[in-house]
Amino acid sequence: MNADRLRTVEDWVSYYRHEFGLPVIERGGFVMLPVTAQIGVVHLPVARAEMLRGALQQQRRGGPMLARQIRWSFLAEPDSRPGDQIMMALNRLDIGIPAIGSAVMLPTGLGRWTREGCHWVTPPARDSKLPPLSAIITTALAVGAESED
C-alpha cells in the first residue's frame, strides 16, 4: 500500500492494520488506536520524552513514538501495571499511562505535521516487538530523577 495514495480515514485504518498490524479503528472521523491488554501507551512532556527516547535507544529498546506539540506518546507492550507508589512518582513527573479502553489518535499522514497535530518520531514497524511497558516506566523514572538533579 502506498501512503501517498491514501485519502480517507478508512484508507488510513486499512494502512495501519495491513502495514503495521495495529488494531486501529475509525472513531469520529479519526484513526484511533485503542489501549488494550496488548498495546499500552505512555505520555510524557516533550523534554522528558526526548531524554527517554535517547535512553531507550541506548538500551536498544526503542519503539514507536508519536510527537505532539507538548507531549509525546510511546507505544508499549503492557507486561505489568505499575503499583500505586510508582503511579504517584509518574504523576509527579507528569507522565501518564492511559487506562485500557481509552485510545490514542494516530496521524493520517507520514509527514511532519498532520491534520491531527501529530507525527511519528519513530513509526511502527510490522515485525518489530513493542518495548515492555515496565522498561519504559523504569527508564522514564530514571531520566526523570536525573533531570531533577
Solvent accessible surface area in square Angstrom, and as a share of the most:
residue,aa,sasa,rsa
1,M,118,0.53
2,N,75,0.39
3,A,22,0.17
4,D,111,0.58
5,R,182,0.67
6,L,20,0.10
7,R,186,0.68
8,T,66,0.39
9,V,22,0.13
10,E,107,0.48
11,D,48,0.25
12,W,12,0.04
13,V,12,0.07
14,S,51,0.33
15,Y,17,0.06
16,Y,0,0.00
17,R,121,0.44
18,H,108,0.48
19,E,51,0.23
20,F,30,0.13
21,G,42,0.40
22,L,10,0.05
23,P,64,0.40
24,V,0,0.00
25,I,61,0.31
26,E,76,0.34
27,R,119,0.44
28,G,69,0.66
29,G,30,0.29
30,F,62,0.26
31,V,0,0.00
32,M,24,0.11
33,L,0,0.00
34,P,26,0.17
35,V,5,0.03
36,T,37,0.21
37,A,62,0.48
38,Q,127,0.56
39,I,13,0.07
40,G,4,0.04
41,V,0,0.00
42,V,0,0.00
43,H,44,0.20
44,L,0,0.00
45,P,31,0.20
46,V,41,0.24
47,A,72,0.55
48,R,38,0.14
49,A,0,0.00
50,E,91,0.41
51,M,78,0.35
52,L,0,0.00
53,R,77,0.28
54,G,33,0.31
55,A,20,0.15
56,L,1,0.00
57,Q,91,0.40
58,Q,161,0.72
59,Q,87,0.39
60,R,221,0.81
61,R,106,0.39
62,G,37,0.35
63,G,9,0.09
64,P,9,0.06
65,M,2,0.01
66,L,1,0.00
67,A,3,0.02
68,R,60,0.22
69,Q,151,0.67
70,I,137,0.70
71,R,60,0.22
72,W,20,0.07
73,S,1,0.01
74,F,3,0.01
75,L,0,0.00
76,A,0,0.00
77,E,62,0.28
78,P,39,0.24
79,D,76,0.39
80,S,65,0.42
81,R,132,0.48
82,P,22,0.14
83,G,46,0.44
84,D,119,0.62
85,Q,151,0.67
86,I,68,0.35
87,M,46,0.20
88,M,113,0.51
89,A,21,0.16
90,L,0,0.00
91,N,96,0.49
92,R,176,0.64
93,L,16,0.08
94,D,79,0.41
95,I,3,0.02
96,G,23,0.23
97,I,17,0.09
98,P,25,0.16
99,A,61,0.47
100,I,120,0.61
101,G,61,0.59
102,S,43,0.28
103,A,27,0.21
104,V,6,0.03
105,M,56,0.25
106,L,0,0.00
107,P,0,0.00
108,T,26,0.15
109,G,14,0.14
110,L,88,0.44
111,G,46,0.44
112,R,158,0.58
113,W,110,0.39
114,T,25,0.15
115,R,148,0.54
116,E,23,0.10
117,G,34,0.32
118,C,0,0.00
119,H,14,0.06
120,W,23,0.08
121,V,33,0.19
122,T,43,0.25
123,P,71,0.45
124,P,8,0.05
125,A,52,0.41
126,R,128,0.47
127,D,141,0.73
128,S,70,0.45
129,K,163,0.69
130,L,33,0.17
131,P,8,0.05
132,P,41,0.26
133,L,3,0.02
134,S,42,0.27
135,A,8,0.06
136,I,0,0.00
137,I,11,0.06
138,T,90,0.52
139,T,8,0.05
140,A,0,0.00
141,L,39,0.19
142,A,50,0.39
143,V,9,0.05
144,G,0,0.00
145,A,58,0.45
146,E,118,0.53
147,S,50,0.32
148,E,120,0.54
149,D,158,0.82
